[in-house]
Amino acid sequence: MSRRPVHLAVYDSLADWETGHTTAHLARAGHRVLTVGPTTEPVLSIGGLRIRPDLALAGLRPEDSSLLVLPGADLWDTSDDLAPFARAARAFLDAGVPVAAICGATAGLAREGLLDDRAHTSAAPSYLAATGYAGGARYVDADAVTDGDLITAGPTEPVAFAREVLRRLGVYDGETLDAWYRLFHDSDAEAYAVLRAASAR
């Protein structure tokens, strides 16, 4: 497993709830999680959390990262302010480094043309269609979708989003990944025993 940092994009109006499972469980598995903002000036999430980015987007290089996580944010739909993050996603994918985008970030990737030739999902087909993108035929009605190095999910699926990231980075797989999802998504108490046994190995 790569131990290059995971980079979480942070920007004003980011949706707090969408990436918590992802970053928490990556960190518990030994991945260092760094935040990357438009600059290093603090940003304010939808929930009112003030976050000071570890680095500015201009200093982010795919070769220094194991994953770029793009959360949703109002700004994806109300301005072009976050377009540089979509361009960064292109650089990551071109370099073979995974990108995980949820909610509004999927619209940003659609505008950048990154969903035209990749299977993907989002909040709804109509939401992405409004971007004018050419990838409607590749839309999948699923909680989360992985196509090669790209992971996408809609705003109501933070656990499924995390599941795909944990699978892609090799944190969990097989029965253990299934148990993790059943515990955190379905509140299946029996899954806890499976996870505990796996952690004891």
Secondary structure by P-SEA (a helix, b strand, c coil): ccccbbbbbbcccccccccaaaaaaaaaabbbbbbbcccccccccccbbbbbbcccccccccccccbbbbbbcccccccccaaaaaaaaaaaaaacbbbbbcaaaaaaaaaaccccccccccccaaaaaaaccccccccccccccccccbbbbccccaaaaaaaaaaaaccccaaaaaaaaaaaacccaaaaaaaaaaaac
